[in-house]
Amino acid sequence: MAVFGSFALLVALALAAYNLIAGGLALRLMAIKRPTVVSPERLAETARRAGIAGFFAVTAAAFALVWSVFTNDFSISYIVEHSNRALPAAYKFSALWAGQEGSLLLWAWLLAAFGFVLRLTHKRDAKLYACAGAILAAIQAFFLLLLCFPASPFALVQGPIPADGNGLNPLLQYPEMVIHPPLLYLGYVGFSVPFAFALAALIMRYPGEKWIKITRGWTMASWLFLTLGIFLGMHWAYAVLGWGGYWSWDPVEIASLLPWLTGTAFLHSVMMQERKGMMKSWNVWLIFSTFLLTLLGTMLTRGGLVSSVHAFAASSIGYWFMAFMAIVLAVCFFTYFLRRGHLKSERHMESLVSRESSFLFGCLVLQAACFVLLWGTLFPVLSGLVSGNKVTIDAPWYNSVAVPIGLFLLFLSGVGPLLPWRATSLKTVRRNFLLPLIALLVTAFVCLALGVRPWKDGAFDQGSFYALLAFALAAGVLTAIGAEFLRGMLVIARESGRNLIWAKLQLIRRNPRRYGGYTVHVGVAIVVVGLAGAAFNHSVESEMALNDRVSIGPYTLQCSGFTQDSNANYDSEYALLDVSKNGRNLFQMTPEKRLYHASGQPQTMVAIHSTAAWDLYVVYEGMSPDTGRPVIKAMLNPLVGWIWAGVLLMLVGTLMALVPKQLTANSGQRTVQKDAEGFES
Amino acid sequence: MMETQGLIAGMLFFFALYLYIFWPQNLLVSQRDETIIDSLLERKEQLDEDLRDLNFEFQSGKYPEEDFKAQREQLESETAQLLAEIEHQKHA
C-alpha cells in the first residue's frame, strides 16, 4: 500500500499543478478573446476535471494510509510511530491525524473534498469558479508538495520491520480526540474557499458582491467547525489533562483562536458590504488574514516553531510553511495594490451611533484582540531572534488583555442588534436600551447581594470584578436579544392571529440569518457566564486511605476502595469514591490512572459530575512518594456546564443562519396578504 | 511483489483519471460576463430587503415614527437613484 499511496500523492500533485496552469491559461485566453487552437472553455473544463480527479487521487492516498493502519503494516514508519496492534479501532482511525504527515494528508484531503463539491457546482458562475478553483489548486499543490517530499506519510522503516508499533499518544486516546482535530481542520481548510473566491473576484475585478453570496454558507460552516473544534479541544483539555481548567493560553490553542477572531470579524463585516457597499477592503483583508492565520495555526501545531503541549511533532516543515505564507502574502498585496480601485466604498459612515458603527467597533476590537494574541504567541520567537533569550508570556498576561476585550465584545453583541442602520436618535436609544439596562443593573445588585463582590478582605479582587461585569453584561445582552425576538414574534402573532411559538418559527424563517445570528449571540453570552464561573473555583487535595473522607462545597467524598484493571491496550488503577450530600449517598465517582503498554506512558482519566451550578471534578493523582498512600484532588468548578450549553446554542444558531431565507410567511392566503400590505408597504 | 502490485494499481488508477480528464466533451459551459447592471440589480434587491426590514422593525415598535419616516425616505430616494442608474446603464 505504501507504493500505491505514494504514487497516488504524486498523481494528485500533478493534477493540482495541471488544474492551476491550465485553469489560469484558460481564464487568460478568455480575457484576451483571441482565437486559439484549443478553445479556452475546453481547456477550462479539463482543468476543472483535473481538480475533481485530484480529489479521487488524494482520497486513494488517504485510503492507503487508513488501510495500512488497520492492517498493522509496520513497514511504514508513520504506522510504527502512531499505532499498535492492540489499539481500538476508533483510535486506529484517528491515527490518521495523530502525527504531522497524517494531519497534512487530512488537510489535503479536506481541501480536495471542498474543491470537489465546488467544481461540481461550477455552473453557478463558471468563470469565477474556474479562477477560485485554480487558487485552491495552488494551495493544494503546496500541501501535496509537503506530502510528496519532506513529510511523506508512506516513508518506509529503515532496517528490520518491528513486530508492533509504539502506539498512539495516550493524550489522544479519548473520544473527543477522534473528532476534535477533524473539526478544527474542517474550519481551517474551509476558510480556503472564501479566501480563494475573494482573491479570484479581486483578480477578475468582479463587479458586485456575488463572491460573498456564493461563499456565505462556506464561511458560516467553516466558522462553525472551527468553533466546535476549539470548544471540543477545551473539553478534551478539561477532561484529560487533569488540572481542572480548559484553556491555558498554550500557543496552539491561541493559534486556533486567531483565525476564529478574524473569521468572526469577517462574518460581521461582509454584512456591511452586502447591505451598504462599505468596508470592501477590510473584508478582503479580513479573509486574507484569516486564511494566513489558518496556515500559521497549522504551522504552529506541526511545524515546531513554538513549544506547546499540542505541537506533537517538531520538524523542518516550518520553513516550507513560512515560504508559502510569504508567497501568499506577496500575491495578496500585489493583487490588492493592482486592483484597489475596485474596492472603493460606495457609502460612508453617517453616525457614530448606528448599526454600522457597532459592526465597525466590533471588527476593530476583534482585530485588536487578534493582533495582541498573535504578538504574545510569537513574542518568544521574536525575543529569541533579537536578544537570544526566549521570553515566554504566561496566562496572567493573556487574561489581563483578553478578558476586558472579551467583555467589551459581549457588550457590543447586545448593543449592535438594538441600533438602527445609518443613525440613531435619542428617542430610539431610550426605547430600545431601557429594558436591557434595567436587567444589567438588577443582575449586578443581585450578584452583589449574593456575595459576588469585587473586593475581598478590603482588597480589590479582579477575578470577582470581571465575573460581576460578565454576569451583568450577559443579563443585558440576553434581555436585549430576547426583546428583539419578542417584538418580532408579537408583530407576526398579531398579523396572523396565531400563537407565539408559531410566530417565532415564522420569524426565524423570515430572516434566518439575523435570528440565527442573535441565537449565536445568546450562546456567546451563556459561554461567557460559564467562563466567569472560573473566578470561584476551589479545590482540596488529600491523601486518602480506605473510608477516609474529604469535603468540598456541599459534597463529602468517602473512599470505598481502590482497584485495578487491565486490557490489551493499558493497565488501569482507580479509586472508588462515594459522594454524599447532607448525609445522603448520591453517586460513585471513579477517577483513574492508566499506563499504556505500547508507549509506557501514564495517563489520567478525570471523573466529572456535572450540574447546572457546578462540576465536581476528581483526579486520582496516584500514590504519594512519601507515604505510599493514594492522593485524591477534588475541585468544585462553578458554571462549567454553561460553557458547553452555550456552545450548543451557538451550533443551533449557526445552523439556523444557514437555512435559506423565506421572505414571506406562508401560512395561507391571509398571512401572505398581510405581508403584502404590512411588511412590504 | 507488493511494490509491483502497488505500482500497477497506481498506473491503472492514473490511466482512469487521465481518460476522465481528457474525454471529449460536447456540452461546455460558457457564460456571459457579469456586468455593472447585474451588480446594480443585486444592490436594488438589497435595498428592497432593507426597506422590508425597516417596515417590519417599525411595526414591532423598535423605532419612533419620525426616525422611521426619515430612514424610509432615505431608502426610497436611494432606490430611485439606483433605478435611474440602471436605466442609464441599459441605454449606455
Interface residues (C-beta under 8 A of the other chain):
Chain A: M1 A2 V3 F4 F7 A8 V11 L15 Y18 S39 E41 R42 E45 T46 R49 A50 I52 A53 F56 A57 A60 H122 K123 D125 A126 K127 Y206 P207 G208 E209 K210 E274 R275 G277 P420 W421 R422 T424 S425 K427 T428 R431 N432 R487 G488 L490 V491 R510 N511 L663 G678 F679 E680 S681
Chain B: M2 E3 G6 L7 A9 G10 M11 F13 F14 L17 Y20 I21 F22 Q25 L28 V29 S30 Q31 D33 E34 T35 I36 D38 S39 E42 R43 Q46 D50 R52 D53 N55 F56 E57 Q59 S60 G61 K62 Y63 P64 E66 D67 Q71 Q74
